[in-house]
Amino acid sequence: MPWSGNLKAEAENLLSQISDPIEFQKQVAEEASNRLASVMQGLQNFGEFEYKKASEDLPSIWQEGSTRLIDYGGETNSPIALFVPSLINRAYILDLSEERSMLKFLASQNIRCLLLDWGDPRQGEKNYTLEDYIKRLGRAIEAVGKPVALVGYCMGGLMAMATALRDNKNVKALSLLATPWDFHSKDVDRLPLNEATVQFFSHLWESAETVPGMAVYQLFYLMNPWLVHDKYARFAEMDPKSEKARAFFEREFWLNDDVALTAEVAKECFVDWAVYNTPMEGKWQVEGNTVKPEEVAQPTLIAIPKADRIVPPLSASPLSVMIPNAETIYSPSGHIGMIVGSTAENSLWTPLANWLQKL
Amino acid sequence: MTDKNNMEKMARDFLDLWQKQLNSTMKEPDIAGEMMRNMQAMQQKFFEGGNVTAQPDVSEHGDDELRKLDQRIRACEQRLDALERKSKSRGGKSSKSDK
């Protein structure tokens, strides 16, 4: 096997120390077998858990097509925060379980929380573009009937920002959680995005009206082929009755609860944004207008998770500079840990609650 | 450290290196491109089968009542279509007879 440049010396040094090649081969086979067994054990343990949603029967105050606006309650005179999740994953990460629910925490802090659940694209929505979804978000805000603070998570932050730019009257504040802007930032290894990527996705959207979430996840697995292996091997070592194992299970359940994207949205996200970096290049347009963070007039809170590998800090941080009234807070966690991790309450939930209460 | 322990450690180190090697290989554009083409070929049959659009028309989070309502509306639309077709075909005959 030809070793890559930086690994070559290390590998040659290791191999030069082998005194008994047959015994070494045997040990390598045994270690590989043990590792595989760990992964299988992790997967088996995973199958023995049962997911319990935090909130099953909350009322929707508005619905259009597959999209619902879920009401987490609260006093009528409380500040209203409307949460905009990504289209790529399910909305309930913000209310993952009884123990890990940012929305329930905020509701307990006298914030009226409304969660926009995009749902799966139905008939009549399968040709939807990002612009269609952004317009829908605008109609959801109008349905609330009072000015709201928009809180966008991940790509939901981009959609929230585009909405804040077009509606200064009904959007009185903006918060962007782990929201990307520079899709070519150099602080993480990225999958080489090139014409092969474009062809890969072109094939997906030419073949069907919607792109299944699993096709998107394959890209993440390509970036790190050992992602699943390492995660489930670690899970196998956890006590299945521990809180840590339960937290892992809930996150993984959510991650694998995939949601389809319309072909057009997939193209905009994975080609226009990811390959051509249109937001950072000043070429992302909504309703014919370029989305310019420097024109956001509302007070803005930006939350950047320092260990985020999906939206790395340097992808999100240009927004801190570009948006005039932006305050930035940092979480020590990763992309999902920021929302549901063990440090979430101190590093995000509480500062966000304090900020919303002051509006 | 005994020879056996040493050999076990070397085996672990070797596999760690091999994993790193595979990760770094995926960062090479040609290899990543080739992997994508392979994935595309593997998915071809699936997509051609049309299963990719087999998302429920009503959100999984929607309740059964909504799903039933959706089905009933579709059934009504089909009946209306059928009635309209009948009506047009009758209309066609009467217009001929009018002439």
Boltz contact constraints between the chains, C-beta under 6 A:
constraints:
  - contact:
      token1: [A, 4]
      token2: [B, 21]
      max_distance: 6.0
  - contact:
      token1: [A, 4]
      token2: [B, 24]
      max_distance: 6.0
  - contact:
      token1: [A, 7]
      token2: [B, 17]
      max_distance: 6.0
  - contact:
      token1: [A, 7]
      token2: [B, 20]
      max_distance: 6.0
  - contact:
      token1: [A, 7]
      token2: [B, 21]
      max_distance: 6.0
  - contact:
      token1: [A, 11]
      token2: [B, 17]
      max_distance: 6.0
  - contact:
      token1: [A, 14]
      token2: [B, 13]
      max_distance: 6.0
  - contact:
      token1: [A, 23]
      token2: [B, 7]
      max_distance: 6.0
  - contact:
      token1: [A, 27]
      token2: [B, 7]
      max_distance: 6.0
  - contact:
      token1: [A, 27]
      token2: [B, 8]
      max_distance: 6.0
  - contact:
      token1: [A, 27]
      token2: [B, 11]
      max_distance: 6.0
  - contact:
      token1: [A, 28]
      token2: [B, 11]
      max_distance: 6.0
  - contact:
      token1: [A, 28]
      token2: [B, 14]
      max_distance: 6.0
  - contact:
      token1: [A, 31]
      token2: [B, 11]
      max_distance: 6.0
  - contact:
      token1: [A, 31]
      token2: [B, 12]
      max_distance: 6.0
  - contact:
      token1: [A, 31]
      token2: [B, 15]
      max_distance: 6.0
  - contact:
      token1: [A, 66]
      token2: [B, 59]
      max_distance: 6.0
  - contact:
      token1: [A, 119]
      token2: [B, 59]
      max_distance: 6.0
  - contact:
      token1: [A, 120]
      token2: [B, 55]
      max_distance: 6.0
  - contact:
      token1: [A, 120]
      token2: [B, 59]
      max_distance: 6.0
  - contact:
      token1: [A, 122]
      token2: [B, 57]
      max_distance: 6.0
  - contact:
      token1: [A, 123]
      token2: [B, 57]
      max_distance: 6.0
  - contact:
      token1: [A, 189]
      token2: [B, 27]
      max_distance: 6.0
  - contact:
      token1: [A, 191]
      token2: [B, 32]
      max_distance: 6.0
  - contact:
      token1: [A, 192]
      token2: [B, 29]
      max_distance: 6.0
  - contact:
      token1: [A, 192]
      token2: [B, 32]
      max_distance: 6.0
  - contact:
      token1: [A, 194]
      token2: [B, 29]
      max_distance: 6.0
  - contact:
      token1: [A, 196]
      token2: [B, 33]
      max_distance: 6.0
  - contact:
      token1: [A, 196]
      token2: [B, 36]
      max_distance: 6.0
  - contact:
      token1: [A, 200]
      token2: [B, 36]
      max_distance: 6.0
  - contact:
      token1: [A, 200]
      token2: [B, 40]
      max_distance: 6.0
  - contact:
      token1: [A, 203]
      token2: [B, 40]
      max_distance: 6.0
  - contact:
      token1: [A, 207]
      token2: [B, 47]
      max_distance: 6.0
  - contact:
      token1: [A, 208]
      token2: [B, 47]
      max_distance: 6.0
  - contact:
      token1: [A, 208]
      token2: [B, 52]
      max_distance: 6.0
  - contact:
      token1: [A, 208]
      token2: [B, 53]
      max_distance: 6.0
  - contact:
      token1: [A, 209]
      token2: [B, 53]
      max_distance: 6.0
  - contact:
      token1: [A, 210]
      token2: [B, 53]
      max_distance: 6.0
  - contact:
      token1: [A, 210]
      token2: [B, 55]
      max_distance: 6.0
  - contact:
      token1: [A, 212]
      token2: [B, 52]
      max_distance: 6.0
  - contact:
      token1: [A, 218]
      token2: [B, 39]
      max_distance: 6.0
  - contact:
      token1: [A, 222]
      token2: [B, 26]
      max_distance: 6.0
  - contact:
      token1: [A, 222]
      token2: [B, 35]
      max_distance: 6.0
  - contact:
      token1: [A, 225]
      token2: [B, 22]
      max_distance: 6.0
  - contact:
      token1: [A, 226]
      token2: [B, 19]
      max_distance: 6.0
  - contact:
      token1: [A, 260]
      token2: [B, 55]
      max_distance: 6.0
